[in-house]
Amino acid sequence: METSERIMQSLRRNRTEHYKINISRARQTELFYVREKLDISRCVDVTDYKVTVYRDFEADGCKMRGSADALIYADMTDEEMDTAISRAYFAASFVKNKFYELPRGEGEAEYESEPEYDLTEEAYKMADALLHAKDGGSGESFVNSAEIFARRISTRIINSEGIDVGYTRYSFEGEFVTQCISGGQDVELYSQFAYRTPEYGSLAQKVREALKNTKDRAAASASPRSGKYAVILSEEHVKDLLDYYVSRAGGGMIYAGYSSFKKDSFIQGSADGSKGELLDIKLKAVRKYSPDGILMKDRVLTENGVLRTVHADARFSYYLGTEPTGDYSAAECSNGTMSLEEMCRGTGSANDRVLHVAAFSDFQTDSFSGHFGGEIRLAYLYEKDENGDIRTSILTGGSINGSILEAQDSLTFSTERYKDSKYDGPLAVRIDNVSVAGADI
């Protein structure tokens, strides 16, 4: 008997009226390289079962719906399953969430699948693109090590209200370390990548850029001078910045009062005082259904800086009285008016000092406060000399610290594009008057 049917029988034995079952089967090929030599290869096939049980009760005269999870394994006995589910049902009585309705289905199974990929074949193709990318220079930098994961994830969602849906998705992810030994310096930079489909060209370009950055980092010694700069962020750091808007448009943030965003309101500072680009962001459905079984589709998040969608799971959409959409984490941004080269040249005023931070030790944007910052591992400083020509310096050290709330009315995005598993949009964004802590000379 299939594990899913055994779970259903256990739920009936425990007289559990309301429940949700999430089944996830992950098949993947894993490759581990040291330099260009394959060190380990393996294939993994794992199925996870998570049962969420709901318990309705009253507290202080208010109807509540508590929930708790039970992790089920295929080799459990019936008694062990019963124990796990009964314990979860007991634990749910201590979770005092206001009542909310679960999504409803028609009782007919619906399954969506994507084109088939040979995981092992694609993993080796990705490895070939990664390991044989060159920086076009002296070859001083190289790939020290790499890990590649090609995954096929099949998901099924069943609940007590008639939902039975499923879908299949792929991910091609990994990480690599680039190294440069030059001039007495031994420098390493860590990089990650993640794509929804095999992206050989994009991965090779990412590696080439990492090789160049590593070589430049080995040549850098000075820190930027402390002060205000026009700062350029690029690649995944642009997505990190825009995540502020995706997070604060989430129903959980709005219901808890952490976010003041309201649908159809301008959320990018002052509409009258905006000097930069108005945000056009789309929420991207990277999975067919949410964990609650809600059908997901691409939606407009912001249009000319105006919020068009509040995204939320079943619970918070019920509390807010909005359409249940599921929670989103991927975004597409259509902004972009200036080339990266033009950004680096500045505009002739305070922006004559432009700092493009190509690599951070760690970059973060706080979705609660709007503050962003990180320690600089590699940056390029563009400033004009006495003849008006652009002089470029390679720097390392120091940090940046800014606020998206102060910067959001003067953002400028590049016309060049960047794409990974959770972001499709401008390669770079320029933010004026950002504080940089560095050398005091």
C-alpha positions as CSV (number, residue, x, y, z in Angstrom):
1,M,0.0,0.0,0.0
2,E,1.3,3.5,-0.9
3,T,2.4,5.7,2.0
4,S,-0.1,8.4,1.1
5,E,-3.0,5.9,1.5
6,R,-1.6,4.7,4.8
7,I,-1.5,8.3,6.0
8,M,-5.1,8.7,5.0
9,Q,-6.1,5.6,7.0
10,S,-4.2,6.9,10.0
11,L,-6.0,10.3,9.8
12,R,-9.3,8.4,9.7
13,R,-8.3,6.3,12.7
14,N,-7.4,9.5,14.6
15,R,-10.7,11.1,13.6
16,T,-8.8,14.1,12.1
17,E,-11.4,16.1,10.2
18,H,-9.2,18.8,8.8
19,Y,-5.7,18.1,7.4
20,K,-3.2,18.8,4.6
21,I,-0.7,16.3,3.2
22,N,2.4,17.6,1.3
23,I,4.3,14.9,-0.6
24,S,7.6,15.9,-2.2
25,R,9.8,13.5,-4.2
26,A,13.3,14.9,-5.0
27,R,15.5,13.0,-7.5
28,Q,18.8,14.6,-8.1
29,T,22.3,14.1,-9.5
30,E,25.1,15.6,-7.4
31,L,28.6,16.3,-8.8
32,F,31.6,17.5,-6.6
33,Y,34.8,18.8,-8.3
34,V,38.2,19.7,-7.0
35,R,39.8,21.9,-9.7
36,E,38.7,20.2,-12.9
37,K,38.7,16.7,-11.5
38,L,35.5,14.9,-10.5
39,D,35.8,13.9,-6.8
40,I,32.3,12.5,-6.0
41,S,29.2,11.8,-8.0
42,R,26.0,10.4,-6.7
43,C,22.3,10.1,-7.4
44,V,19.7,10.7,-4.7
45,D,16.0,9.8,-4.6
46,V,14.1,10.9,-1.5
47,T,10.4,11.3,-0.7
48,D,9.2,13.5,2.1
49,Y,5.8,13.4,3.7
50,K,4.5,16.2,5.8
51,V,1.1,16.1,7.4
52,T,-0.5,19.2,8.8
53,V,-3.4,18.7,11.1
54,Y,-5.9,21.4,12.1
55,R,-7.8,21.6,15.4
56,D,-10.8,23.9,15.9
57,F,-11.6,25.1,19.4
58,E,-12.7,28.3,21.3
59,A,-10.5,30.5,23.5
60,D,-11.8,33.6,25.3
61,G,-15.0,33.4,23.3
62,C,-13.2,33.4,20.0
63,K,-13.2,30.5,17.4
64,M,-9.6,29.3,16.9
65,R,-7.9,27.0,14.4
66,G,-4.6,25.6,15.6
67,S,-2.3,23.6,13.4
68,A,0.8,21.4,13.8
69,D,3.0,19.3,11.5
70,A,3.9,15.6,11.6
71,L,6.8,14.3,9.5
72,I,6.0,10.8,8.2
73,Y,8.4,8.3,6.8
74,A,7.6,5.4,4.5
75,D,9.1,2.8,6.8
76,M,7.0,3.8,9.8
77,T,4.6,1.2,11.2
78,D,0.9,2.0,11.4
79,E,1.3,2.5,15.2
80,E,4.2,4.9,14.7
81,M,2.1,6.9,12.2
82,D,-0.8,7.0,14.5
83,T,1.4,8.3,17.3
84,A,3.0,11.0,15.2
85,I,-0.4,12.3,14.0
86,S,-2.1,12.1,17.4
87,R,0.8,14.1,18.9
88,A,0.5,16.7,16.2
89,Y,-3.2,17.0,16.9
90,F,-2.6,17.5,20.6
91,A,0.1,20.1,19.8
92,A,-2.4,22.0,17.6
93,S,-4.5,22.8,20.6
94,F,-1.8,25.1,21.9
95,V,-1.7,27.2,18.7
96,K,-4.2,30.0,19.1
97,N,-4.7,31.3,15.6
98,K,-7.9,32.9,14.7
99,F,-10.2,30.7,12.6
100,Y,-9.6,30.6,8.8
101,E,-10.9,28.5,6.0
102,L,-8.7,26.1,4.0
103,P,-8.7,26.2,0.2
104,R,-11.3,24.0,-1.4
105,G,-11.1,21.7,-4.4
106,E,-13.3,19.8,-6.7
107,G,-12.1,16.4,-5.5
108,E,-10.5,15.6,-8.9
109,A,-6.7,15.1,-9.1
110,E,-4.9,17.7,-11.2
111,Y,-1.3,17.2,-12.1
112,E,1.0,19.5,-14.1
113,S,4.5,18.5,-15.3
114,E,7.3,20.2,-17.1
115,P,9.4,18.9,-20.0
116,E,11.6,16.0,-19.0
117,Y,15.4,16.5,-18.5
118,D,18.0,13.8,-18.0
119,L,19.4,14.9,-14.7
120,T,22.8,13.3,-15.0
121,E,23.3,14.5,-18.6
122,E,22.4,18.0,-17.7
123,A,24.5,18.0,-14.5
124,Y,27.6,17.1,-16.6
125,K,26.8,19.8,-19.2
126,M,26.5,22.4,-16.5
127,A,29.8,21.2,-15.1
128,D,31.4,21.5,-18.5
129,A,30.2,25.1,-18.8
130,L,31.4,25.9,-15.3
131,L,34.8,24.4,-15.5
132,H,35.8,25.5,-18.9
133,A,34.8,29.1,-18.7
134,K,37.8,31.4,-19.0
135,D,38.3,35.0,-17.9
136,G,39.9,36.1,-21.1
137,G,43.0,37.3,-19.3
138,S,46.3,35.8,-18.1
139,G,44.6,32.8,-16.5
140,E,45.9,33.7,-13.0
141,S,42.5,32.9,-11.5
142,F,40.9,29.5,-11.6
143,V,38.0,27.4,-10.3
144,N,39.2,25.8,-7.1
145,S,36.2,23.6,-6.4
146,A,32.6,23.3,-7.5
147,E,29.3,21.5,-6.5
148,I,26.5,21.0,-9.0
149,F,22.9,19.7,-8.2
150,A,20.4,18.8,-10.9
151,R,17.0,18.2,-9.3
152,R,13.6,17.0,-10.4
153,I,11.0,17.7,-7.6
154,S,7.5,16.2,-7.9
155,T,5.0,17.6,-5.4
156,R,1.5,16.4,-4.5
157,I,-0.9,18.3,-2.2
158,I,-4.0,16.8,-0.7
159,N,-6.3,18.4,1.9
160,S,-9.6,17.5,3.6
161,E,-11.5,20.1,1.6
162,G,-11.2,18.2,-1.7
163,I,-7.8,19.5,-3.1
164,D,-5.6,16.9,-4.8
165,V,-3.1,18.6,-7.1
166,G,0.5,18.1,-8.1
167,Y,3.2,19.5,-10.3
168,T,6.8,18.8,-11.3
169,R,9.6,21.4,-11.4
170,Y,13.4,21.3,-12.0
171,S,16.2,23.2,-10.4
172,F,19.9,23.4,-11.5
173,E,21.9,24.8,-8.6
174,G,25.3,24.8,-7.1
175,E,28.3,26.8,-5.9
176,F,31.9,27.3,-6.8
177,V,35.0,28.9,-5.4
178,T,37.4,30.9,-7.6
179,Q,41.0,31.4,-6.5
180,C,43.9,33.6,-7.5
181,I,47.5,33.4,-6.3
182,S,49.3,36.5,-7.5
183,G,51.8,39.0,-6.1
184,G,52.0,37.3,-2.7
185,Q,48.2,37.3,-2.4
186,D,46.0,34.2,-2.2
187,V,42.4,35.2,-2.7
188,E,39.2,33.1,-2.9
189,L,35.7,34.2,-3.8
190,Y,32.6,32.1,-3.2
191,S,29.7,32.2,-5.7
192,Q,26.3,30.5,-6.0
193,F,24.0,29.9,-9.0
194,A,20.5,28.7,-9.3
195,Y,18.4,28.3,-12.5
196,R,15.0,26.7,-13.3
197,T,16.2,25.3,-16.6
198,P,19.8,24.4,-17.7
199,E,21.5,27.7,-18.5
200,Y,25.0,26.9,-19.8
201,G,25.7,30.3,-21.3
202,S,24.5,32.2,-18.2
203,L,26.6,30.0,-15.9
204,A,29.7,30.3,-18.1
205,Q,29.3,34.1,-18.0
206,K,28.9,34.1,-14.2
207,V,32.1,32.0,-13.9
208,R,34.0,34.4,-16.2
209,E,32.9,37.3,-14.1
210,A,33.9,35.6,-10.9
211,L,37.3,34.7,-12.3
212,K,37.8,38.4,-13.3
213,N,36.6,39.6,-9.9
214,T,39.0,37.2,-8.1
215,K,42.0,38.4,-10.1
216,D,41.0,42.0,-9.4
217,R,40.5,41.3,-5.7
218,A,44.0,39.9,-5.5
219,A,45.3,43.2,-7.0
220,A,43.3,45.4,-4.6
221,S,44.7,46.7,-1.4
222,A,43.2,50.1,-0.5
223,S,39.8,50.8,1.0
224,P,37.4,53.5,-0.3
225,R,37.5,56.8,1.6
226,S,34.7,57.3,4.0
227,G,31.9,59.5,2.7
228,K,28.9,59.6,0.4
229,Y,28.9,57.8,-3.0
230,A,26.7,56.9,-5.8
231,V,26.7,53.1,-5.2
232,I,26.0,50.5,-7.9
233,L,24.7,47.1,-6.9
234,S,24.6,44.3,-9.4
235,E,23.3,40.8,-10.1
236,E,21.8,39.0,-7.1
237,H,22.2,42.1,-4.9
238,V,19.6,43.9,-7.0
239,K,17.1,41.1,-6.2
240,D,18.1,41.4,-2.5
241,L,17.2,45.0,-2.6
242,L,13.9,44.5,-4.5
243,D,12.9,41.8,-2.1
244,Y,12.0,44.6,0.3
245,Y,8.9,45.3,-1.8
246,V,8.0,41.6,-2.3
247,S,8.3,40.9,1.4
248,R,6.3,44.0,2.6
249,A,3.5,43.2,0.1
250,G,3.0,39.8,1.8
251,G,-0.2,39.3,3.7
252,G,1.6,38.1,6.9
253,M,3.6,41.4,7.1
254,I,0.6,43.5,6.5
255,Y,-1.8,41.7,8.9
256,A,0.8,41.8,11.7
257,G,1.2,45.6,11.2
258,Y,4.8,45.3,10.1
259,S,4.0,46.8,6.7
260,S,1.8,49.7,5.9
261,F,1.4,48.7,2.2
262,K,-2.1,49.0,0.8
263,K,-3.4,47.8,-2.5
264,D,-3.6,50.5,-5.2
265,S,-1.5,52.9,-3.1
266,F,1.9,54.5,-4.1
267,I,4.6,52.6,-2.1
268,Q,7.8,54.2,-3.4
269,G,8.1,57.3,-1.2
270,S,6.4,60.5,-2.4
271,A,4.8,60.3,-5.9
272,D,5.4,64.0,-6.3
273,G,9.1,64.0,-5.3
274,S,10.3,60.9,-7.2
275,K,13.4,61.7,-9.3
276,G,14.2,58.1,-10.3
277,E,12.5,55.2,-12.0
278,L,9.1,54.1,-10.8
279,L,9.1,50.4,-10.1
280,D,7.4,47.9,-12.4
281,I,7.7,44.5,-10.7
282,K,5.9,41.3,-11.5
283,L,5.6,38.3,-9.1
284,K,6.7,35.1,-10.8
285,A,5.1,31.8,-10.1
286,V,8.0,29.3,-10.0
287,R,5.7,26.5,-8.9
288,K,2.2,25.6,-10.1
289,Y,0.6,25.4,-6.7
290,S,1.4,26.9,-3.3
291,P,1.9,24.5,-0.3
292,D,-1.8,25.1,0.5
293,G,-2.8,23.9,-2.9
294,I,-3.6,27.4,-4.3
295,L,-3.2,27.8,-8.0
296,M,-0.3,30.2,-8.6
297,K,0.2,32.5,-11.6
298,D,2.3,35.5,-12.6
299,R,0.9,38.7,-11.1
300,V,1.7,42.4,-11.2
301,L,3.2,43.5,-7.9
302,T,3.9,47.2,-8.7
303,E,2.9,49.4,-11.6
304,N,4.7,52.7,-11.8
305,G,5.3,52.5,-8.1
306,V,1.7,51.6,-7.2
307,L,1.0,48.3,-5.4
308,R,-1.4,46.1,-7.4
309,T,-1.2,42.8,-5.5
310,V,-1.1,41.7,-1.9
311,H,0.1,38.1,-1.9
312,A,-0.8,35.7,0.9
313,D,-1.4,32.1,1.8
314,A,-4.8,30.8,2.8
315,R,-4.6,31.9,6.4
316,F,-3.6,35.6,5.9
317,S,-5.7,36.1,2.8
318,Y,-8.8,35.0,4.9
319,Y,-7.9,37.4,7.6
320,L,-7.4,40.3,5.2
321,G,-10.4,39.5,3.0
322,T,-8.2,39.3,-0.1
323,E,-7.9,36.7,-2.9
324,P,-5.7,33.7,-1.8
325,T,-2.7,33.8,-4.1
326,G,0.0,31.9,-2.3
327,D,3.3,33.4,-1.1
328,Y,5.7,34.5,-3.8
329,S,9.5,34.7,-3.6
330,A,10.5,35.2,-7.3
331,A,10.2,38.5,-9.2
332,E,10.7,40.1,-12.6
333,C,11.5,43.8,-12.9
334,S,11.1,45.5,-16.2
335,N,12.8,48.8,-15.3
336,G,16.0,50.0,-17.0
337,T,16.9,53.3,-18.6
338,M,20.7,53.6,-18.4
339,S,23.6,51.4,-19.5
340,L,26.0,50.2,-16.8
341,E,28.8,52.1,-18.5
342,E,26.7,55.3,-18.3
343,M,26.0,54.7,-14.6
344,C,29.8,54.4,-13.9
345,R,30.5,57.7,-15.6
346,G,28.2,59.6,-13.2
347,T,26.1,62.7,-13.9
348,G,28.6,65.5,-13.3
349,S,27.6,66.4,-9.7
350,A,27.9,64.4,-6.5
351,N,27.8,61.3,-8.6
352,D,31.3,61.9,-9.9
353,R,32.3,59.4,-7.2
354,V,30.6,56.2,-8.3
355,L,31.4,53.0,-6.4
356,H,30.4,49.7,-8.0
357,V,30.5,47.0,-5.4
358,A,31.0,43.8,-7.3
359,A,31.4,41.4,-4.3
360,F,30.4,41.5,-0.7
361,S,31.3,39.4,2.3
362,D,27.6,39.5,3.0
363,F,24.9,41.8,1.7
364,Q,21.5,42.0,3.3
365,T,18.3,44.1,3.1
366,D,16.1,44.3,6.2
367,S,12.5,44.0,5.1
368,F,11.3,45.6,8.4
369,S,13.5,48.7,8.5
370,G,14.5,49.0,4.9
371,H,18.2,49.3,5.8
372,F,20.7,47.6,3.5
373,G,24.4,47.1,3.7
374,G,27.4,44.8,3.7
375,E,31.1,44.5,3.9
376,I,33.0,45.2,0.6
377,R,35.2,42.5,-0.8
378,L,35.7,44.0,-4.2
379,A,34.6,47.4,-5.6
380,Y,35.5,49.6,-8.5
381,L,35.7,53.4,-7.9
382,Y,35.0,55.6,-10.9
383,E,35.9,59.3,-10.4
384,K,37.0,62.2,-12.6
385,D,40.6,63.5,-12.6
386,E,41.6,67.1,-13.1
387,N,41.2,66.7,-16.9
388,G,37.7,65.4,-16.6
389,D,38.6,61.9,-17.6
390,I,37.3,58.9,-15.7
391,R,39.9,57.2,-13.4
392,T,39.2,53.7,-12.2
393,S,40.5,52.2,-8.9
394,I,40.1,48.7,-7.6
395,L,39.3,48.6,-3.9
396,T,38.6,46.2,-1.1
397,G,37.5,46.7,2.5
398,G,35.0,49.0,4.2
399,S,31.3,48.7,4.1
400,I,28.2,50.4,2.7
401,N,25.1,51.3,4.7
402,G,21.9,52.8,3.3
403,S,18.1,52.8,3.5
404,I,15.8,51.9,0.7
405,L,13.3,54.3,2.2
406,E,15.7,57.2,1.6
407,A,16.8,55.9,-1.8
408,Q,13.6,54.6,-3.4
409,D,12.7,57.9,-5.1
410,S,16.0,58.1,-7.0
411,L,16.7,54.6,-8.2
412,T,18.3,54.1,-11.7
413,F,18.3,50.7,-13.3
414,S,20.6,49.3,-16.0
415,T,19.4,48.3,-19.5
416,E,21.5,45.2,-19.2
417,R,19.7,42.2,-17.8
418,Y,20.4,39.4,-15.3
419,K,18.5,36.2,-14.7
420,D,18.5,33.4,-12.2
421,S,15.9,31.1,-10.5
422,K,14.2,33.9,-8.6
423,Y,15.0,37.1,-10.4
424,D,14.7,38.4,-14.0
425,G,15.5,42.0,-14.3
426,P,18.1,44.8,-14.6
427,L,21.7,43.7,-14.1
428,A,22.5,46.8,-11.9
429,V,20.9,49.6,-9.9
430,R,22.5,52.9,-9.0
431,I,21.6,54.5,-5.6
432,D,22.8,58.0,-4.9
433,N,24.2,59.4,-1.6
434,V,24.9,56.1,0.1
435,S,27.2,56.1,3.2
436,V,30.5,54.3,2.8
437,A,32.7,53.5,5.8
438,G,36.3,53.1,4.8
439,A,39.6,54.8,5.1
440,D,39.7,58.2,6.9
441,I,42.2,59.8,4.7
